[in-house]
Amino acid sequence: MSSSSLSRNWLLAAVCLAALGMPLSFTGPAVVLPAIRDALGGSPVQLNWVTNAFMLSFGATLMASGALADAYGRKRVFLLGLAVVALSSSLLTLAPGIVAFDLARALQGLGSAAAFAAGTAALAQVFDGAARTRAFSLIGTSFGVGLSCGSILSGWLAQGFGWQAVMLSPGAVSLLALCIASVSMRESRNPNAMDLDMPGTLSFTAALSLLTLGVLQAPDSGWGSPWVLGALVGAVLMGAAFVAIERRVAHPMLDLSLFRFPRFVGVQLLAAAPAYGFVVLLVLLPIRFVGLEGRSAIEAGAFMFALSGPILVVPTLAASLAHRFSAGAISAVGLLVCATGLFWLSRCAPGTPLGVMVWPLLLIGAGIGLPWGLMDGLAVSVVPRERAGMASGIFNTVRVAGEGIALALVGAGLTALVALQLGLSSAASQAAQRVTTGDLSQALALLPGVDRAALLNAYGAAFGMLLCVLAGVTVLTALVVFAFLRGETHPEESAVALESPAC
């Protein structure tokens, strides 16, 4: 094997390790959230920020990270991002309270964004054609390993060493990736890259932050609260300002003209699809299993492996199928399978044994695995190679921002549905907030006339209704994605089609 091929393979290994660490940062806190609450305290809103602080900072800075990587060096930004992830993982274990913990989670999201955007952009420079498709398929598989094994690993670490060990695991993986990349990765940049679009970055971050803040605060303060309305109105205004800025600046962070191409739009819709069909379950189900049903962290990890385990193998299958079928057809079929699993899962009440729940969980994971195996390769194939950093930033911003927004909206929706089941009173609303964060004892204390079985029944009914809504949205997304991507047979053709004036 030539030294060039060896260097490329080591680079791929480093980026795959970085991709492996990101789902550990995401799934681990969900498994140990009750332990974090017991150790650090916090209101339901503050506990929701344990997940959303990471997702928000990740999604809000991905495009900027891609632009910085193209301009100042992909290796430099990649290594810096990994170092920040390692540092923030250590800070999480030293946090004196939940607010400091949430701030460290936001810092961890910043580092993950830099590492992911720079790493995928660097890979796009050294792999071409079918080799690039295989490389990005391996990234998807690595991410899948983190998702599928993360819950079990987190459960084992939590039971044996405490929740702090769960927080340190992404940092350990990031340090290993940093050591590999520091000696094997060559520096690269886009010689035509321009300065960072700071007004666009700030307005986008403000819009996303205000939207998330408003949605998370709504169950506690009410949708009519001046604070909630102010945050939502501010999000709309900042979003409009972002679009206006991007239309006028000479070198925008987000090239809005790309959205004139149906295939590009289809890829962005595909990026958002897993958020409400799969990712939200990675947070909601561990809280349900551990906090409400009283299962151990290891047992909850086994349940979650049934959900995310298919991500280990199905993305590779999707990459093989892409040589015979269009990306739109493969993705649509996968989303329809996922929707079927969501509807089936809605029929599983709290306490349902694993032998029964495993089948809908496997369907959801297998269904989402089909588009998962194509998304990353499609994302960098719809623009010329020198814009790979921006393409990766746009795609992953849509994906991660969609996940953050979906988590906030779904969490607020579940809280509202539980409150509706319990009765529209102030106590019911407060109890519903506690239930959705896994704090069953506090919820029961707020409702002295309600026993544990009745509260779990109310939660189960609300959870079932929520899953039916998510299944319907997933079906609609499948139809739209098929319409936009059905004419594309191979991912590599997207860049050619995009550059052609006839498209």
N, C-alpha and C positions, 0 to 999 in steps of 0.2 A: 504494500500500500504506500503510495507517495506521501511525502510530508504534507502536501496541500490537502489531500483527502483526509489524512489523519487530523490535521488542524480543523477541518470542517466538521468532522465527527465529534471532536472534543467540544467545539462551539455548540453543536447541536445538543450534546450532553448537558452543557451548562445551562442552556436555555430551557431544556426539558426539566432540569432540576428546579429552576426558578418557577416554571409552570406548575410543578408538583407542589411547591411551597405555598402557592396562592390559595388553593382550596383549603389547605390546612388552616390558613389565616381566617378563612370564612366559616368552615364547618365546626372547627374546634370550640369557639365561644358558645355556639348554640347548644352543644352537648353539655357544657359545664356552666351554663347561665345560672341555674339555681345555686350552684356553689359560689359563683361570683357574687350573686345577690346576697348570700349569707355572709360572705367575707367583707364586702365593700358597701352593702346597702344600696339605696337608690330607689327613686320613684319608677313607675312603669315607663314614663317617657325617657328617663335617663338609662334604663335598662335596654330600651329599644335602640338607643344610640350606640350600644355595644356593637351591634351589627352595622347600623346605618352610618356611623362615623367612618368606618372603613370603606363601605361602598361609595359613600358620597365623595370622599377625597380621592379615591381611585378613579371613579367615573369623571369627576370634574377636571382632573389633571392629565388624563390620558392623551388628549390631542396636543396639549402643550408639551408633554413629555416626548411625544413623537417628533414634534417640530424641533425641540431642543436636541434630540438625538441626531437628527439629520444635520443640524447646523453646527453643533459643537463636538460631535463624536459619539458614535453609538456605543463603543466600548466604555468610554468615560461615564456616560449616563447609566449604562447597565450596571457597572461596578458600584457607582454611587447609590443607585436604587437598592441593590442587594445589601449594602452596608447599612442603609437606613432601616431596612426591614429587620436586620439582625439587632440593631440598637433598640428599636421600638419594642421588639419582642422582650428584651431584657427589662425595659421600662415598665411594661405591663405587669410584671411580677413584683415591682416595687411601688406600684401606685398606692397612695394613701387613701384614696376614695374613688367613687365611681366616676366623678368628673375628670379627675386626672387619668383614669383608665380610658375613658372615652377619647380624651385628647391624644393619648398614646396610640389608640386605634386609628385615629385620623392620620397620624404620622406614619403608621404602618401602611396605610392605603397610599400615601404619597410615594413611599419607597417602592411598593409593588407596581404602581403605575409606571414609574420610571424604568424599572427592570423589565417589565413586560413589553412596553412599547419599544424600547431600545433593543431588546433581545430579538423580537420578531423582525424588526427592521434590519438588523444585522444578518439574520438568516436569509432574508430575501436578497441580499447582495451576493451570497456565495452559492445559492442553490437555484437552478433553473428548471423549467418544464416539469417533467414527471418527478424529478428528484425533489423539487420544491414542494410538490403536492405530498410526497411521502414524508418529507421533513415536518410539514405542518400537521400532517396526520399524527405523527409521533408526539407533537406538542399536545394535540387534543387527547391522545392516549395518556400522556403524563398527567395532564390535568384530570383526566378520568381516574387515574390511580389515586391521586390526592383526594378526589371526591369520594370514591368508593371505599378506600381504606382509611380515610381521615377520621370518620366517625368511630370506627373500631379502635384505631390507634388512640384517639382522644379518650375514649372510654377506658382503655387499658391504662393509659398514662394517668388519668384522673383518679382511677380506683387505686393505683399503686403508689403514685407520687404526688397527687394533688393537682388542682386546676392550674397551678403555676407551670407545671411541666407541659401542659397542653399549650400554654402561651409561648413557651420557649421552642417548640418543635419547628415552626416556620423559620425562626432565626437560625437554627442549626442547619436546615436545608439550604438556606440562603448563603451561609458562610461557606458551605461546601461548593456551591455554584460559583461563588466569588473566587475561591482558590483555583478552580479549574479555568475560569474565564481569564483571570489575570495573566496566565502564562500561555494560553492557547488562542485567545481572541485578538484579531488584528483590528486596529482602529480604522474606521471608515466614516465618511460624512458626505453630504450632498454639497458639491461645490457651489451650487446655485441657490442654496438655502438662504433665506432672508431672516431678519431679526424676528424675535418672537412677537406675535400679535398680542400685546399686553391688554389693550382695551377689550378685545374679543375674549381673551382668557378670563379677565375679571368679571365681565358681564355674564358669561356663561356660568362661571362658578357661583356667582351671586344668584342667578336664576335657579340653578339646581339646588342650592343650599336653602333658599327661601321656600321653594316648593316642598322639599323634604321636611323642613321645620314646621310648616303649616299643617301638613298631613299628619305628622307625628303628634303634634300638640292638640289636634282637633278632638280626639276621643276624651282628653282630659278637660279641655276648656270649652268644647262645643264648637261646631262649625260656624256659628254666628258670633263667636268671640271676636272683639276688635283685633286682638293679636293674631288670631288665625287668619281672619280676612285680610289684615294688613300684609301678612307674609305671602298669602296666595296672590293678592293683587301685585305686590312687589315682584313676585316671580314672573308674572305675565309681563310686567313692564320691563324687567331685565331681559326676558326672552326676546321681546320686541327690539330692545336696544341692541342685543347681540346680533340679530338678523340685519338690522340697519348698519351696524358697524362692519359686518362681514361683506355687505354689498358694496361698501365704499372704500375700504382700505385696499392698498395696492397689493399687499401680500397677506391674504386672510388666513387665519388658523383653520377655518373650514371653508373649502371652496364650494359654495352653494350651487354652482352650476353643475356639479356632479349629480345633483338630484334630478336633473332633466332626463337621465338615463334610467329606463325601467329596471335594468338588471342591477344597477347600483342601489336603487331604492329597494328592490327585492332582497338584496343582501342585508341591508339595514333592518328590514322587517324581520328577516330570519334571525338576526342578532338579538332582537328583543324577545323572540318567541320563548326561549327557555326560561325567561325571567318568571313568568306567571304560570308556566306549565310544569316547572321542575324546581327551579332555584328556591322559590318561596317555601317549598316543602322541606328543603334542607335546613331551614330555620324553624319552621312551625312544628314539624314532626318530632324532633328531639325534645322540644319544650313540652309537647303533649306526652311523649313517652316517659320522660324522667320527672318533670314537674307535676304532671296531673295524674298519670296512671301509676306512678311510683316504681317504675322499672329501673333497674340498675343502668349505669352508663354503658356498660359492656353489652347488655341486652338491647339497649336502644341502638348501639352501634351495629348490631346484627340486623335489626330492622332496616337501618339506613343503608347497609350494604346491599340489601335486596333492591333498594331504589336506585342506588348509584353504581352498583356492580356492573351492569351492562355497558356503562361508559368505557370499561376496560377493553371490550372487544368490538362493540358495534361500530365505533368510528372507523376502524380499519376496514370493516365490511363495507361501509359507505364509500370509502375511497376506492375500493375495487368495483363497486357497482357504478361509480361515476364514469367508468369507461364505456358503459353500455346504455345508461339511462341519464336523462337530464337531471341537473341538480334540483330543479323545481319539483319533478316527480318524486325523487327520493325524499326530499324534505317534506313534501306534502303528506306522503304516506306515513312518514315518521310522526308528524304532528297529529295525524288522525289516530294512530295507535296510542300516542300519549293521551289524547283526549278520552279515548276509551278507558284507559287505565284510571284517569282522574274520576270519571263517572263511577267506575266500579269501586274505587276507594271511598267515594262518598257514602257508600252503603256499609262501610265498616265502622261500627260504633267503638267508642273507647273500651279497651280491654279485649278487643278481638285478637286471638292468638296469631302468632307469626305464620303458622301453616295456612291460614286463610288470607292474611294480608299480603303474603309474599307475591301472589299472582298479579294483583293490580300494581304493586310497587315495581315488579319486574317489567310490566307493560309500559309504565311511565318511563322508566329508565331506558328501555330498549327503543321506545319511540323517539325520545329526544336524542338518543345517540346517533340516529341516522343524519339529521342535519348537523349535529355537533361535529361529525367527522369531515364535513365539507366547509364549514363556515370560515375558519381561519385562512384556509387556502384561497377561498373565493375573495376574501377581504383584500388581500394584497395583490390579487390578480386583476382587479378592476381599474387599476391606475398604472401608469408607467413605473418602472422599477425605482427611479430616483425619488418618487413620491411615496415609497413604501412606508416610511415612518408616519406620514400623514394618514395614509389609508388604514394602517393598523390602529392609529389613534382614533380615527372616526369610527371605525367598526367597533372597537372595544369600548369606546365612550358610549355608543348607543347600547351595547350589550350591558355594560356595568351600570350606566346611568339608569337603564331600563330596569335592571335588577333592584337598584336602590329605591327607585320610585315604586316598583311593584311591591317590594317588601313593606314600604310605608303604607301604600294604599290597601294592600291585602290585610295588613295588621289592623288598620283602622276599620276596614270592613268586617273583619272577624269580631273585633270588639263590639261594633254596633249590632251585629247579628246575635252575639251572646247576650248583650243587654236587652235586645228585643225578646229573646226567649225568657229572660228573667223578669221582665216587666220594666216599663219605662219610668224608672225612678232614679234619684240621685245615687242611692245605695247600690242599685243594680248596675248603673254605669261604672261606678268605682270598682265594684266586684268584677265586672267584665274585664276591666283593664288589668286587674291582678291575675285573673284566670289566663288571659292570653300571654302573660309573661311567666306562667308556670307557678304562680304563688297561690296555691290552692288554700292554704291555711288562712291567709289574710282575706281571701275572697269569702270563705265560710264565716269569718269573724264579722264581716260587713253584712252578712245575710243570716241572722240568727235563726230564722225560721226555715232555712233550707239545709238539707243534709248533703253529704258528699255525693250520693248516687244521683240526686236530682240535679246537682250542679254539673256533674259529668254528662248527664243526659242532655242538659241545655247546651253545653259546649259541643257535644257530639252532633246535635241537630244543626247548630250554627256552622260547624265545620263541614258537614255534608252539603249544606246549601252553598257555602263558599266554593267547594270543589266543583259543584255543578256549573256555577258561573264561570270558573276557570276553564272547565272543559268546553263550554260554548265559545269562549274567546279563542281558545286554541284551534277549534274547528274553523272559525272564521279566518284566523291567520293562515291556516293551511291552504285555504282556497285562494287567498290573495297572493301568497308566496308562489303557488303553482302558476298563477296567471303571469307573474312577473319573471319567473325563472324557467319556465317550461321549455323555452327554445334553446337553452344552453346545454350542450352535451358534455363539454369538458371545461373545467375551471380556467385553463390557460387561455381559452378563447375570449374571455371577458375583456382583457386588456386591449386586444385587437379591436373588438367591437366598440369599446369605449372611445378609442382614438379615431375611429372612422367617422367622418362627417355624415355618412349616410345613415347612421344609427338614429 
